[in-house]
Structure formats: structure tokens, C-alpha cells
Amino acid sequence: METIVFLFSFSALGVLYAMNSIPELQEPYVILGVGMAVLVLVFLFYFLITRGNPPKDVLFFVFAVFCFTCVIDLISALQQDGVVSGFMEFYEKTGEPYLGSAYAIMMCYWDGIVHFVMYLMMISRITDRKSYRTMGLFWAGSLCANMSVFIVGIVAGKYGLEIRPAFWINFVFLLLPVWATITLFIRAKDRPLIGGYNAHNVQTMNLIWRPQDLMLVLLLLAAMAFTLLRGLVALGSPLEACSVYLEQYEPYLSDPVGFPKVMMLHILFYGLPLLGSFVYGLLKPGCTWMPDWTMFFSGALIQCQWAHIGASLHSRTLAPFRIPGDSLCCVLMANVLYALVPILVALRVNSNPYFFLKIAPFPGQTGLPNSEEKDTKYKDK
């Protein structure tokens, strides 16, 4: 089935070419109508061809339809960079002019390549009746961060006065991932939440005897400081440290397109509490929520950092807002390390989860160790 999805997705090229060649299809409200109609037709195509053997997971249809739009995003980015032509000239004029911004170009590359590959992998696993929950959470974090920053950035930035009817199509790509995220979070986990002797032995060790976790805690604290600094810069703080950082390291944060500022505020208000909770999860044993939330957040932050780093270097960004040449290596290293921190935490949590499991009572034990024993006594009463 993933082969059929892959091949059919490239029929998007024909749709784009036809719309670019027929002037009647280039009116703003016509673009909106055609866009919604195409999404419905793609869904109906997959619904009809799977009627004989319907997929067990309804998210199959979401992934299949989004594969189609991934090809559109990839063509948009390639055309903006001058690699291809003849497909989307009309769309930047009467559809979504902000797709010509550096941030949108990098966002479309991510969607057209990374998300496309992930959709095909998840469709393959659905077809084979295998679990894809962990990968799905990574995708959900990536796309939710992608679209929330994109939509708010359009409205809050300089493109707020250039909104066309096609803008409203973007809410489909925000609301469906939010629904998919809720579905994945409430779905049964891939592994048990209860541990035995091994989990008990690991959880009795202090942080000093877990050097990997100690290093991750230090990295998380550094990431929290970096998040706070850039958030204050985005808020226009008059602190000298913020002014120096904005002028000498990342002037892109003040780009009037709005996307970098919205992204920093998203990470400040949503990412900073999560980073703090991950520190708690590495200190307090039995936090069963750690595998899911670290994977979700790692997908969100890696997408944000890809778009942020790429846009701050892209030629579509005005020269005064690009990273200064003398601080290029420093800024790139800081941003890459910042993106890797939640991924390292997610890999550690998911590869060796004993510390994050609840402890099952041992044979002959009257209760559970530590706080769980007290909770059980209260329940018995």
C-alpha cells in the first residue's frame, strides 16, 4: 500500500501544472475551493481502493492524504529556490504569498522530505499490523509545532495584511494533527508500565551513580537557560545580555516576518516547562509519562530548529537579519546542540526505561515500595 501512496502522491504535480496553466483556476476563492476539493477527492480515492480490505487504523487516511500535500510543499520549496518552475507561480501571488519567506521554504523542505518519509513508514506499519506509536508521537510533535508557528506567524508578522482565502486550508493541517496527537497519547503503549527487580535496582541509584542521566540533566538545564534567553530577546527585553545576543549572534529573531519571534515564544511558554519536567523525570523514578512526552517534544524542537537555522542562513532573509559571519560557527553549534538535547533524552528514556517504570510488588511483599506502598494502604482503607 505504501507503494501506491508514494506513486499516487506525485499526481499532485499534474494538479499544480493545470492550475498554473489555467487562469480561471487562479482566483483566490477558486484556489480555496479547488484545494479543499482535491483533499476530499484524495481521501475518497484511498477510501474506495481500501474498501475490500479497510485499514484497521483511521490515521491511515490522514497519512495518505498528507503524503499528497507533501509533494506540493516540496515543489513549492524547490520552485522558490529556482530548482524547478512552471508549477506554483500563481500560488505565491493569489494563494499564499508568505510561502516565499525563508522560514516557509525551510518548513516546506521538512514537510516534503522528512514528513513524507515518515508517512510512508507509518503507512507500511499500519498495513503490516505493526505499532508505530513512538514514531507517530515524533511526527505529531513535529507537525503541531510546524503549523502552530506557521499560522500564528502569518497573522502576527508582516504577512498579516496579505492573507488570502487559501490561508484557511492550513487549519486542516493543524486540527488533524492535534486530533491525531490525542489519539496517539491515549492509545495503549508499546511496552509495559510496570517493572520488577531490574527497575527497582535502577531506581535505588542516586543521580551521581547514573553519569548518563547526570549529563542529560546538565544539558537540560543549559537548554532551559538558552530557551529563557531567546524568549526574552523575542519579548524585547532591555537587558544588556539580550541586546548583545540579538545584535551579535541572532539578529534573525527581530525579522519582521514574525516567524522567529512566534517560535521563540512558543518554546518559551510551552517548551521551557517541558524541559523542566524532563529534569524532574530524570530525578524522580517512576515517571511513566517520560517516554511519550520526550518523543513528542523532540519532534517539535527538531522541526523548529531546522526551520529556524535554515531561515537565518537563507538568501531570502535580508542580510541584516542573517547570522553574522564572525559568530556563525558559535551560533550553529549552539542551535544544533540545543536541537539534539531532547532527542538524546528521548533516546535514553526509550532505550532503557527501567527508571521510568512503576514498581510491581515482589513475591511475599505486603505493599509497594516507597510512596506507592503508602498509596496502596490509603486505597485499602
N, C-alpha and C positions, 0 to 999 in steps of 0.2 A: 504493500500500500504506500509506503514512503516513496517508492519509485514513481508511482502515479502522481502523488502530490508534487514531487520535485518537478516532473515534466510539465504538469498542468500549470504550475505557478508561472512558468515562462510565457504562458498565453497573455500575461499582463502586458508584455511588450506590444502585442497586437492592439490591445485596448488603448494604450498610450499613443501609439503611432496614429491610430484612427482619430483620436480626439485632437491630436496635434495637427492633423491634416484637414479637419472639417471645422470651419469657423463657427458653425451653428452650435457646436458642442463646447465652445469655449466661453460661453456666457457664465457669469458667476453662479447663478441659481441652477443652471443646467449642469455645471460641474458637480454641484452638491447632489443633484438628483441622480446623475449617472454614477457617481461614486457610491451612493447608498444602494442603487440598483445592482451594481456589479458585485458588491459584498453579498447581497441576498442571492444572486444567481450562482455565485461560487459556492455558497452554503448549500443551495439546492442541488448543485451538481454532486457534491460529496454525499449528501443525504440520499440521493437516488442510487448512486453506484454502490452504496453500502447497505441497501435495503435487504438484500439476500443474507448478508452476514453483518448486522449492525455492530459497531464498536461498543464495547462494554463501558467505555468512559466517554461522557458527553464532551469533555475537553478536547477530544479528537477533532471535532469540528472547528473549535476555536483555533487550534494549532494549524489545521489545514487551510483555513481562510487567511490566517495571518501569514502563512508562507507566501500566498499570492501577493499580499501587500509588501512583504519583504523585498520582492523583486522590484516593485515600484520604488521603494526607498533607495535601493541600491542604484537604480538607474538615475534617480534624482541626484544622488551624490556624485555619480560619475559624470553626469551632464554639467553640474555646477563646476566641477574641476576640469571640464573641457575634454574628457576622455571619450565621450560619445555625444551625439547631437541628433536632433530630429524627433525627440520623444516628449520633452516636457517644457519647451519654451513657453507655451501658453499658460502652464500651471503657475509659473512664478509671477506672471503678470496679473491673471484674473482668478487664480486659485489661492495659493498660499505664498505670498512674496517673501515671508521670513525664512522659507526653505533655502534661500540664497545666503543666509548668515553662516558664519564659520561653525557655530555651535550646531545648527541644524544639519549641516553637511556631515560632521563627525557623528552625530546621532544617527543619521541615515546609514552611514557605513556600518555602524554597530548593529543596527537592526537588520540590514540587508545581508550581513555575513554571519555574525555571532548568533543572533536570534534565529536566523534561517536554519543554521546547522542544528541548533538545539530543538527546534520544532520537528525536524526530520528524525532526530534521535528519539524524542518523546513519542512521536507517532509510531516509530518502529517498536518501541517497548509496549505501547498500548496494543498494537497488532499482535505481538507475541505474548500478551497477557502477563507482562512483567511490570514491576513497580518502577515509577520514575519520580517519586515524591521528592527526593532530595534535589534532583536536577530541576524539578518544577518549581521548588521554592527559590532556587537561584535565579531562574528565569523570571519568576513573579517579582522578586525584588528589583531586578534589572529593568523590567518594563514599567513597573509602577513608578520608580524613580525617574525614568526616562520621560514618561508622559506628564507626570505632575510638574516637573521642572519646565518642560516644554510649554504646556498650556498656560501656566501662571506667568512664565517669562514673556510669552507673546503679549498678554494683556498688560503686564506691568512695565514692559520695556518700550522702546521706540516704535515697535510694530503695532502697538495698541491702537493706533489710528488707521491701520491698514488691514483690519480684519475683514475677510470676505466670507460668504456663506460656507465655503468649503472648510472653514475653521471648525465647524461643529462636528465634522466627521471624526475629529481627534478624540471626542468624548467616548466614541465606541472603543477606542484603543486604550482608554483609561478605565472605563467601567467594567469591561470584560476581564481585564487582568485583576482588578480588585475582587470581583466575584470569584475568579479562579484562585486567587490567593486564599480567600476564606475557605473555599472548598478543599484546598490542599492542606491547610492548617488543621482542619477538623477531621481529615482523613486519618485512618489508622497508620501509626508509624511503622517504618520498615523493620524496626528492631524492638525487642522488649525494653520496658522501662524499669524492670526490677533486676537488681544484681544480687550476687551471692557472696561467697568468701573473697573472690578476687576484688570485687567492688569495695567490700568492707576494708580490706587491707590497704587499698589505694587511698581510700578516704580518710584513713587514720594518719596519713603522712602530712606533715606541715609543708607549707609552701617552699620553705628553704630546701627541702629534700626533693622538690619537684622543679629542677632547674629550667625545664622547658616552659612550664607554667609561669615561673618567676619572670623569665624573659618576656613572655607574652603580656604579662601584667604591666611590665615597664613600657613595652611598646604601646599598649593601650593607653596608658597614662600620657605618653608623648603624643599619641594621636588625639587625645582629648584636648591637650593644650593647643595643638595645631588647629583643631576644629574651632576652639574658642577664639583664637587669634583671627582667623579668617572670617569668622562670623562677625566679630567686632568691626573688622575692616569693612565688611559689606554693610553694616549698620551705620557707617560713617563716624566711627569713634574718633575723638580728637587726641587720643593717646599717642605719644610720640612713636611707640613701637608699631602701632597700626599705620601711621603715616609713612614711616620708613619702609615697612613691608610693602605698602601699596606702591610707593614711588620706585623702589629699587628692586623689587622682586616680582610682584604680580600686579602690574597696572591693569591687567585684563579684568580684575574684579570691579573696576569702575566703568567698564564698557557700557555705553548706553543701550545696547541691545537688551539688557535686563537678565539674560540667562545666567551669567556667572553670579550675580547678586542673589537671584532667587535660589540657585543651587546652594550657595553658602548658607543661606538662611534655612533651607530645608535640612541640611546636615546639622546645623547648629541646634535647631529645635527638636529634630527627630533623631538624628544620628548621635549627638552627644549623650543623651540619656541611655541609648542603647550601648554605646561604648562603656559607659559607667556600669551598666548592668552586666556586661561581659566580665568586667573586673570582679564584680561580686560573684559571678558564677564560677570563676576560677578560684575564688577563696572559700566559698561555701559549698560543700558537697551536696549532691542530690538535686541540682537544678536541672530537671529534665527538659526544660524549655530551651536549653542552650543549643542543641544541635539544629533545631529548626530556625531559631532567630539569627544565629551566626551565619547560616547559609543564606537566608533571605537578605540580611544586611550586606553580606559580601557581594552578592549580585548587584545590589543597589549602588554600593560605593564604587565598584569597579567600572560600572557604566558611567557614573557621574565623572569619575576621574579621567576616563578615556575621552569623553566629550570635552571636559574642561582643559586637559593638557593639549589635545589636538586643536581646539579652537584658539587657544592662546598662542599657538605657533602658526596657524593657517594664514595664508596670504589674504583671505577675505577680512581678517581682523585688521583694523587700521594700525599702522606702525606704532603710534604712541601707546597702544594698549597691548602690544606683544611683550613677551618676556625679554628684558634687556639682555644683550649678548654676554655681558660680563658676569651675569648671575644665572645664566641658562642651565649649567650643569647642576648647580645647587638646587634650583627650583625643580628641575626634572627629578633629581634623586629624592627630594622630599616628597613630591607628589606620587612618585612610583611606590616608595616605601609606605606612604600613607594608604595607598590603594591595596597594598599587599597585607597590611596588618589584619583586617577582618578575615581575609582569605586564610592566612596562617592559623588564626584562631579557629575558623570553621573546620579546617583540615585536622587540627589537633583534636577538636571535640568529637568529630565524626569517626576518626580513625581509632581512637582509644577512649571509648565513652564511659569507662568504669566509674570515673569520678563523678559523673553526672547522672548516675542511676540511683533510684531508691533502693534501700537495703531490705532484702527479704529476711524474715526471721529464720534463724538457724534451728536445726532439729533440737528439740528439748528446751528451746528458748521460750520464755513466757511472754516476751514482748519484743518490740523492735528497738534497736539501739538508738541512743541519744534522744533527739526530740520526737522521733516517730513513736518511741515507746510511750512517751507521755500522751501523745495524741491518741494512741490506741486505748490507753487507760480511760481517758475522758470519754471516748466513744462508748466503751463498755459500760461506764456509769450511766 
